[in-house]
Amino acid sequence: MNVKEIIKSNLPRALFIMIVYIIYSCAGTISEYMLKFATNSLKVANFRSFLFWMMIEAAAGILSVILFSLAAYSSNKQVQAYLHQVRDQLMHHYYGSGKSKLSEMENELGNNMKILADTYAQPWLAIFENVLVVAMSIGVLLSLHWSLILATAVITIIIFLLPKIMEKPLAKATANASEQNSRFLDTIEHWVSGLNELRRYQAFPRMNKELDRSSQKLAQANIKKQNLRGVAIGLNGLGNVLGQVGLSVFALILFFNHQIDLGSWMVAASFGSSIFNGLWQIIDAVTMINSTAELRKQTYQLRQNIRLSAAQPVNSVEVNDLVVQYQNGEKINYPDFTIKPGDKVLLTGDSGSGKSTLFKVLLGELEPKQGQVVYLTNQGQKVSPKEAQVGYIAQDSNLFPANIANNITMFADKLQAKVPAVAEQMQLTPDLAAFPAGIETQVDLDQDNLSGGQKQKVVLARAKIHETQMVLLDEATSAIDSKTTSKIIHELLQSQQTLLLIAHNFSSELVQQFDYQIHLQGRKGTENDD
């Protein structure tokens, strides 16, 4: 994220904002400068002249308020539109990588975007606005007496040195607060995802303890950031007060030496206040901008790392000399095998023999210690797991807050006509009859209006309708009764797809319908591995 990108995101609007801010600053300067003439008119008891200058001052002031509101509104639209572009690029990154944790995405797309909006984008607008005010105020002081500029320069140098004290500590505290927020979201994801299991075993105190611990760390990080921010603001405010008082006293000396008149002294004091208030806000804005350096670097790297290359359809796979090693040092040595186009293969083995781990390797989600997995396209071209288009159906089905039809077609309108037939093949039709809206029933993720078996049927229908050439099924019918499972498996086995399926408790008749089995020996995985 940088200011050039914010401007280029909508260049016409950015130019409009700049013009409005310039006119706003001119109107505000004119309004403030009229005080000189109004004061001098009042000094000589010319009440009519005093009212005239006051009316001009009021008109210019009203215009500046209107223009400021317009500029602020347009600026906010510019920033939000730019953040929308950044979020879109980040989503492309997460979509392309397919690895990111939910908590990481939530932190980056929500918390970090808000931080960058509040402490980077908006401060740049404050800098632009106040630079205009300071520049015009300096011009006015120069027209009153040249020595006022010299005094202002000396005081400004002193003021600009104060924020350097807090720059690095505040940047470190901001980055730490973002990290603690990510960890807090991570803790929520880990514990709340198993809420039913915790409730079943009455383990709420443990979850509460972990959430409380993570929440306290987040609170402490935010408190430290705000404390340091308060110290930085205090230092800036101290410099601002000293600057205003110092310039006002200097102008008063000029007045008593008859080098400026009374109106000029009042204007000098007023514009001195504008200068140092402006400098205060500029310094404060720069401090905030510098505190986001690490976050901006992180966001930039994510936006550059976008991979959206299309996956290539594959119909067979070769596995050779494959070894997976866990963090605890345990290894799984897999047998060499080749699955040819159209093969229907049953993957079997004891619990812990590495069936689900093998799927992770085949899907490119886990790097093996040695060996290779090579997919082949229809043309015989070799493709890596990360480049292969492989269908995958897990035991826990992923549905989306849309109707059942769109969950099957995955929003591909051209497939809508095939939905009834595929729903019938996957034994979903009787379930749909129980819903008043049928296939148009909205999936409610909050109310969980579909049973586990119904969800699995929807996902099975999804794989069927898209006719992915190769599909991996991991206990894909575990929530479906055995009779219905037999019908579904029978339909899948009649297709031209290459299938590799993990399942327990299949009848001998159902097992015999597969072309062959790949049996994994031994229990060398972790306890959570199938």
Buried (B, 14 or more C-beta within 10 A) or exposed (E): BEBEBBBEBBEEBBEBBBEBBBBBBBBBBBBBBBBBBBBBBBEEEEEEBBEBBBEBBEBBBEBBBEBBEBBBEBBBEBBEEBBEBBBEBBBBBBEEEEEBBEBBBBBBBEBBBEBBBEBBBBBBBBBBBBBBBBEBBBEBBEEBBEBBBEBBEBBBEEBBEBBEEBBEBBBBBBBBBBBBBBBBBBBBBBBEEEEEEBEEEEEEEEBEEBBEEBBEBBEEBBEBBEEBBEBBBEBBEEBBEBBBBBBBEBBBEBBEEEBBBEBBBBBBBBBBBBBBBBBBBBBBBBBBBBBBBBBBEBBBEBBEEBEEEEEBBBBBBBBBEBEBEBEEEBEBBBEEBEBEBBBBBBBBBBEBBBBBBBBBBBBBBEEBEEBBBBBBBEEEEEBEBEBBBBBBBBBEBEBEEEBBBBBBBEEEEEBBEBBBEBBBBBBBBEBBEEBEEBBEBBBEEEEEEBEBBBBBBBBBBBBBBBBBBBBBBBBBBBBBEEEBBBEBBEBBBEBEBBBBBBBEEBEEEBEEBBEEEBEBEEBBBEEEBB
